[in-house]
Amino acid sequence: MSSCMVSHGDPLLPKGSVVVDRPQPVLAISSVLREHAYFASLLSKNFSEGATGGLSGLSGLSSRAEEGEYDYESDSDLDDCEEDKDVDETVLEYDAVPSNGECSSATPTLYSQTGCQEVLIRNVAFRTLRAFVFYLYTNKLNFMPLISEGDEARRVELRRLDADPYAIPSCSPKSMYRFADLCGHTTLQAYAFDAIAARLSPKNIVKESFSRFTSMSPYKKLREHEISVLRQNLSHADVADILPDIIGRTVLGEFPHAGELLLSLLSFLQAKDQSGWETVHPPSWGSTDVSRW
């Protein structure tokens, strides 16, 4: 039996709000999904939001992710969906990729078949879920650049990948790290972790380590790694130029989620200072843009 999982395509309200809407469907074979406990639970007969029939079966379900249901309001995969100009706002689906790994049937097609079990998943972006399902079939994944690496580089890569209907679906490594953690897919989470780690540099480590995403409680391993990278690059000009400003603004309460990181960093700086190591310069109280970290 086929399963149609519906996830969110783009924000309903302006960026910064936590309500997202306009869900889009992703098609997969139930037997593939049921190999994972998270989806086995979602697809069970007792799951209250499962529906069988055409896509109209979802009409009675609330499609919005209300406050508290989507804990990653800065999810870049939601932002990317806003830029998918070729995506029909009605119903766009991807046929299930065959188990032999061939990608010829992965081109976008409208789907109107009945007998499909439908499940609305409110806490994942369409781009993330589509890439996740493709990975379950093929063990292949395409990770996008981090937002902190620059919007233009990300947009260029996004357009390049989306222009090819046979390209491996792309998504944010941070979005996939979050969803893999939610699903308990440790192998995929480790894959996403490595992708994030590989993209950290002196140019973006301050932004990444002080981001709300990094501060989220389940991500201790990622947080510790980013703190380590930040410590290793404290004397780098790209870090020294921005870090004092961010520390000052964190102290003033602008980034309350970064309290644990700040305490760890200050303890480290104090220890280095006592051993004769030169610390970073005092806060300059600039205006670093961290609205999309």
ROTOR-788049 format. One record per residue (C-alpha): residue number from 1; x, y, z; residue in one letter. Coordinates in steps of 0.2 Angstrom, whole numbers. Layout:
ROTOR-788049
NUM  X  Y  Z  A $
...
This chain:
ROTOR-788049
1  0  0  0  M $
2  6  17  -4  S $
3  7  31  9  S $
4  5  49  6  C $
5  14  60  19  M $
6  10  78  19  V $
7  22  90  26  S $
8  24  109  26  H $
9  29  118  10  G $
10  31  136  16  D $
11  27  148  31  P $
12  9  155  32  L $
13  15  170  41  L $
14  30  181  39  P $
15  47  175  44  K $
16  49  174  63  G $
17  32  167  66  S $
18  29  149  71  V $
19  14  145  61  V $
20  17  136  44  V $
21  4  130  31  D $
22  2  125  13  R $
23  7  107  15  P $
24  13  97  0  Q $
25  13  78  -2  P $
26  27  65  -3  V $
27  23  48  -9  L $
28  31  32  -2  A $
29  28  13  -1  I $
30  22  9  17  S $
31  33  -6  18  S $
32  49  4  16  V $
33  43  17  29  L $
34  37  4  42  R $
35  55  -2  44  E $
36  57  13  55  H $
37  48  14  72  A $
38  43  32  70  Y $
39  34  29  53  F $
40  27  12  59  A $
41  18  22  73  S $
42  12  35  61  L $
43  5  23  49  L $
44  -3  11  62  S $
45  -22  9  60  K $
46  -24  17  77  N $
47  -16  33  72  F $
48  -30  46  73  S $
49  -24  57  58  E $
50  -22  43  45  G $
51  -34  43  31  A $
52  -37  32  16  T $
53  -43  38  -1  G $
54  -38  52  -13  G $
55  -29  68  -7  L $
56  -46  75  -2  S $
57  -46  63  13  G $
58  -35  77  21  L $
59  -48  90  20  S $
60  -55  87  37  G $
61  -37  88  45  L $
62  -30  104  51  S $
63  -15  108  40  S $
64  -6  121  51  R $
65  8  118  63  A $
66  3  128  77  E $
67  14  136  91  E $
68  24  122  99  G $
69  22  109  85  E $
70  36  116  74  Y $
71  51  119  86  D $
72  63  125  72  Y $
73  55  142  66  E $
74  71  147  57  S $
75  71  131  46  D $
76  79  135  30  S $
77  70  121  21  D $
78  54  131  24  L $
79  63  146  16  D $
80  69  136  1  D $
81  51  131  -2  C $
82  46  149  -5  E $
83  59  150  -19  E $
84  53  134  -28  D $
85  44  144  -42  K $
86  41  128  -52  D $
87  31  120  -38  V $
88  12  120  -41  D $
89  3  127  -26  E $
90  -10  114  -28  T $
91  -4  96  -27  V $
92  13  91  -32  L $
93  20  73  -28  E $
94  35  63  -32  Y $
95  32  45  -37  D $
96  41  32  -26  A $
97  59  28  -32  V $
98  60  10  -36  P $
99  70  -1  -24  S $
100  84  -4  -37  N $
101  90  14  -34  G $
102  86  20  -52  E $
103  80  38  -52  C $
104  70  38  -68  S $
105  53  39  -59  S $
106  58  53  -47  A $
107  52  67  -59  T $
108  37  78  -52  P $
109  20  71  -57  T $
110  2  75  -52  L $
111  -5  61  -42  Y $
112  -24  57  -41  S $
113  -24  38  -37  Q $
114  -35  32  -23  T $
115  -31  19  -10  G $
116  -17  29  -3  C $
117  -15  31  16  Q $
118  -13  49  20  E $
119  -4  55  36  V $
120  -1  74  40  L $
121  16  77  47  I $
122  16  95  55  R $
123  33  97  61  N $
124  44  94  45  V $
125  47  104  30  A $
126  42  96  13  F $
127  60  98  6  R $
128  67  89  21  T $
129  54  75  21  L $
130  56  72  2  R $
131  75  70  4  A $
132  72  59  19  F $
133  61  47  9  V $
134  73  47  -6  F $
135  87  42  6  Y $
136  77  28  13  L $
137  76  21  -5  Y $
138  94  25  -11  T $
139  105  29  4  N $
140  109  45  -6  K $
141  106  63  -1  L $
142  111  81  -6  N $
143  115  93  7  F $
144  113  112  4  M $
145  125  125  10  P $
146  122  133  27  L $
147  113  149  27  I $
148  128  156  37  S $
149  139  152  22  E $
150  130  166  12  G $
151  112  167  4  D $
152  119  169  -13  E $
153  129  153  -13  A $
154  114  144  -7  R $
155  102  151  -20  R $
156  114  147  -34  V $
157  116  129  -28  E $
158  97  127  -25  L $
159  93  133  -43  R $
160  106  122  -50  R $
161  100  106  -41  L $
162  81  110  -44  D $
163  84  113  -62  A $
164  88  95  -65  D $
165  73  83  -62  P $
166  84  68  -60  Y $
167  95  76  -46  A $
168  96  69  -29  I $
169  83  79  -18  P $
170  92  92  -8  S $
171  89  99  10  C $
172  97  108  24  S $
173  109  97  34  P $
174  103  105  50  K $
175  84  102  45  S $
176  89  84  42  M $
177  99  82  58  Y $
178  83  88  67  R $
179  71  76  58  F $
180  83  61  60  A $
181  84  65  78  D $
182  65  65  79  L $
183  64  49  70  C $
184  78  40  79  G $
185  87  37  63  H $
186  105  38  71  T $
187  114  34  54  T $
188  106  48  45  L $
189  108  60  60  Q $
190  127  56  60  A $
191  128  59  41  Y $
192  119  76  43  A $
193  131  80  58  F $
194  146  77  47  D $
195  139  88  34  A $
196  136  102  46  I $
197  154  100  53  A $
198  162  100  36  A $
199  154  117  33  R $
200  160  126  49  L $
201  174  138  46  S $
202  180  154  55  P $
203  168  164  44  K $
204  152  156  51  N $
205  157  147  67  I $
206  151  162  78  V $
207  134  163  69  K $
208  132  144  70  E $
209  137  141  88  S $
210  126  156  95  F $
211  111  150  84  S $
212  95  145  92  R $
213  96  128  83  F $
214  113  124  91  T $
215  106  128  109  S $
216  91  116  107  M $
217  93  103  121  S $
218  94  87  111  P $
219  109  93  101  Y $
220  122  92  114  K $
221  135  83  103  K $
222  133  96  89  L $
223  134  110  102  R $
224  150  103  110  E $
225  158  101  93  H $
226  154  119  88  E $
227  160  126  104  I $
228  176  116  101  S $
229  178  124  84  V $
230  174  141  91  L $
231  188  139  104  R $
232  201  134  91  Q $
233  197  149  80  N $
234  196  163  94  L $
235  212  171  87  S $
236  206  171  69  H $
237  201  188  62  A $
238  184  183  56  D $
239  180  177  74  V $
240  188  191  83  A $
241  178  204  73  D $
242  161  198  77  I $
243  162  188  93  L $
244  164  203  105  P $
245  148  211  99  D $
246  138  194  100  I $
247  145  192  118  I $
248  139  209  123  G $
249  122  207  115  R $
250  120  190  124  T $
251  124  198  141  V $
252  110  211  137  L $
253  98  197  135  G $
254  96  198  116  E $
255  100  179  114  F $
256  94  171  129  P $
257  96  154  121  H $
258  115  156  121  A $
259  117  157  140  G $
260  125  140  141  E $
261  137  143  127  L $
262  142  160  134  L $
263  146  153  151  L $
264  156  139  143  S $
265  166  152  133  L $
266  169  164  147  L $
267  176  150  158  S $
268  187  145  144  F $
269  193  163  141  L $
270  196  165  159  Q $
271  207  150  160  A $
272  217  155  145  K $
273  219  173  152  D $
274  226  166  168  Q $
275  239  156  159  S $
276  244  171  149  G $
277  234  169  134  W $
278  228  185  125  E $
279  209  186  125  T $
280  198  193  112  V $
281  195  212  112  H $
282  181  220  122  P $
283  163  221  114  P $
284  162  234  100  S $
285  143  234  102  W $
286  140  233  83  G $
287  125  227  74  S $
288  128  209  68  T $
289  113  202  59  D $
290  108  185  67  V $
291  90  185  63  S $
292  92  169  52  R $
293  105  159  62  W $
